[in-house]
Amino acid sequence: MKKTPRQRTLDERWAFMVEDLFSTMSGAGHKDEVTKDFEYTREDGEMLIGATAGMLKRLSAGPNSR
């Protein structure tokens, strides 16, 4: 069953953020029809690195720390 964003659990919301972050970053390494015109600024790169670091910190804390 598809859920609307409002129906997602907290874990599901975190999972979507991980998937969206990965999807956004993977556009830099692919030059297909959709991503061939993607251009990232320095500010984009800094934000993506910071978001990745934050996500890795949260994930490395493990499930018992939530």
Secondary structure, 3 states (H helix, E strand, C coil): CCCCHHHCCHHHHHHHHHHHHHHHHHCCCCCCCCCCCCCCCHHHHHHHHHHHHHHHHHHHCCHHHC
